[in-house]
Amino acid sequence: MRTHDLENHDNLYADEVAMQLGETRADALNHALLASGAILLLVAALGVVLIIS
């Protein structure tokens, strides 16, 4: 069983990105940025819909 220290103030893992087998670090970062952008776009669209309605 693994446990995680939720109060890790050293940010030792701040630059780590979960990667799939055979995926380069650049690909992983690109996928993370695309996913973040898609989420931001959906949130903005929802905000516009809520303002209009």
N, C-alpha and C positions, 0 to 999 in steps of 0.2 A: 504494500500500500504506500502510495506517495502522498506527502503532504506539502503544501505550499505556504511559504511565509507571506502572508498578506500585507505585512508591514515592512517590506523590503525597501528601505529608503536609499539604497545605493544605486538603484536602476541598473543592476548588473545585466538584466535581460532586455533592456529598453530597445536595443538595436536588433534583436532577434525576430525573425519572421518565420512563421510556420511554413515549411516547404514540402512539396510533394516529391516523391522519388524521381530523380532525374531532372528536377526543375532547378534552374540557375537562380542565384540570388536576385539578379536583375528581373527575371521573369516573375519571381515571387513578389517583389516590390511593385512591379507593374500591375499585377493582378490585385494587389491590395489597394493601390491607388484607383484603379478602375472601379472596384467594389465601393470604395469610399465615395467616389464621384457619383456613382449611381444612387447611393443612399441619399446624398445631399440633393441630387436632382429630384428624387421622389419626395423628400421632405419639402422642398421648395414648391413643387407642384401641388402638394397637399395644402400648403399654406395659401397658395393662390386660389384654389378651389374653395377653401373655407372663407376667404375674404369675399369672394364673388357671391357665394350663397348666403 
